[in-house]
Every structure is written in structure tokens, then in C-alpha cells.
Amino acid sequence: MRFQAAVLRSYEDPFTLEEVALRTEPAAGEVLVQIAGCGMCRTDLGVRRAAGSSPLPAVLGHEGAGVVVRTGGGPDTTIGVGDHVVLSFDSCGHCRNCRGAAPAYCDSFASLNLFGGRAQDAPRLTDAAGEALAPRWFGQSSFAEYALVSARNAVRVDRALPVELLGPLGCGFLTGAGAVLNTFAAGPGDTVVVIGAGAVGLAAVMAATAAGALTVAVDRHPRRLALAERFGAIPLPAETAGLAEWIRRVSDGGAQYALDTTASAPLINDALRALRPTGSLGLVARIRTALPLEPGTLDQGRSIRHICEGDAVPALLIPLLIRLWQAGRFPFDQLIRTYPLADINEAERDCGAGRVVKPVLLPTGRSR
């Protein structure tokens, strides 16, 4: 089967739209999805910053959504041809964390999602010359017209929904909202501080507002602060003098929860100082350097932890976010700008420059 995909061949060069070939049919427990739309996530773009960590050439993309066109069947496959699905991260399904409803902490998460996929994947996806492309990125490689995925990371949704817009619910929006709704379980009476109002941060803002929490959003960009305010947050410029003290005043003694999406050590320390006793700080961005914490920031029962994929079970959280969206309480579609797949490099530039919060790429869907 041949179709179009955006291929990243080096850590410095642009994506190239190429014809690729899929050499296998879905096996038991797998489904072939015609991609209707795929969000562009900072994790996709982070491959360039972490040069050498992920194999190239590769087809990236891990916020795909579309229509199932083939299925390999199997006793655990409940998804059928014609179903509309949102794709999320991959997991093994049988390790202790997967069996404990924590698939984001799967023992094989790194190998399945970042560093090569399942052993049987190679060389199932090849370029026009027959050369192998890296196995499935996050179990998907959905910057393409089609993606072959495990049925485990496909969540069925109502066919009446605009499936082309739903892909970001599988990662970026899932991460921010899940941190608030799952990890923090925030609700009325709580204050949630969100550091960084990008796609993940704004999803956290929307979720915190929907949960009834007082929400504060911190960012350097006025446009993003304006969006956060639209979604119910108190906007606060990151350069505000006495940032932590200001938050403590507005939250009547300190926030119960803070979520950092920036990996900025000064802002992380500000967030810790803004917490009330027993308050919790969650980190979603990868910390790539030493993280010095100022004395006293973890006193009085305060805690800090990393949160992966919003502590989500995608099959549970994605339908919840859709219900909140349908009720007007999680307006994620206001963050999306769509681009043809052929314009992927323009989408990357706009995302990097902050001109768009969440690009969504729309493949043509034609195969040969």
C-alpha cells in the first residue's frame, strides 16, 4: 500500500512530503486508520533538539485521528471498519503499571513511543526507494495519510463529531487536562496555577476552570495570556515582580496545585514558593539540565513530581474531554488552526514562532 507522508530525514532539514509504502496488513490487535487530521505537538518538534535520541529517517506525528479502514481482528479488538478513532500513546498492556491503569508509565513506554517501536515493526514502512523508515512514532507515525496502530491506542468516538479536529485530545490536550483532573483532582475551593500557556497549559486552564477551581495562568506572551483569560484564568505576566507573593495573595495563602509546562528553573521555584502547605507541583516538560531548588521550597509537606500523559487512561479521559467540549466547558477547538499536510513546514514555523497554539495537519487521504 502506497500513500503520502511527511518524512523527517535529518535533525536540521525540513520535512519532505514523500510517497511511502506500508508492507504489511494489520495483524491481530491492530487497525489501519485513514488519518483525517493530526495535531503537531512540541514533542514532535523536540526530536530536533534531542538530535540522535530518535532514529531517522522517520514519519513523526502522534496526535492522529481518523477512520478505521482495515482491522486485524483478534479477541481483544473491539474496533471495527468504519469506526472513527482518536489515537493516543502506545503501551504494552501487560506490565504492572499497564495492569494498574497507569499505561503512561508502561515499562516499555520509551521503546514503544520514542526509540523504535515494537520489534516486529521494521521494516514495515519504507520510502519510494525501498529503504526502511523508523518504526512507529508513539505507535502511530500519523503525519501521513494512513497509520497502522495497535487497537490499544485507538479510542472510538461518535461518528457525528469532527474527527479531523480531535487528534490533539490524544496527547497535548490530554496531558494538560489530565494533570488537573486526574493527578490533582482539582475542584471548587482549590487554586491551580499554570506556568506556560501553550497547548498543554491552556488545556490545563480549561480543565481547571471546568472543575470549578480558581485558576491563574503565567506566561510571557500577551496573546497567550489573553487566551487564558478567555478560558477563565487570571492572567499574570511571567516577569511580574514578586510573582509567588502575588499568587499567594490572590489565592488566600497559596495555591494547592501548580503545573509547570516550561522546564524553567526560576519559574519552577516561583511555583513552589506560591504553594500553600501540602501543595503539589507537577512538571510535564522534560527537564534537560540540573534543577536547583531554593531552600525551603519543599518545606511543610509541599511536593513535586513529573506527570506523563496526564496520568490518563485515554479510553476514559478522551470521552470525558469530548463531553466537556460538547457542553461548552472545554473549548479546545478555539486553539486549533488547520494546514494541509503539504504545508507541514509552515505549520512548524508558525508553531515555533508562537503564531498558532495547535496546528492540525489535514492529509488528502488518497492512496495508491
Buried (B, 14 or more C-beta within 10 A) or exposed (E): BBBBBBBBBEBEEBBBBBEBBBEBEBEEBBBBBBBBBBBBBBBBEBBBEEEEEBBBBBBBBBBBBBBBBBBBBEEEBEBEEEBBBBBBBBBBBEBEBBEEEBBBBBBBBEBBBBBBBBEEBBBBBBBEEEEBBBBBBBBBBBBBBBBBBBBBBBBBBEEEBEBBBBBBBBBBBBBBBBBBBBBBEBBEEBBBBBBBBBBBBBBBBBBBBBBEBBBBBBBBBEEBBEBBBBBBBBBBEBEEEEBBEBBBEBBEEBBBBBBBBBBBBEBBBBBBBBBBEEBBBBBBBEEEEEEEEEEEBBEEEBEBEEBBBBBBBBBEBBBBBBEBBEEEBBBBEEBBEBBEBBBBBBBBBBBEEEEBBBBBBBBEBEEE
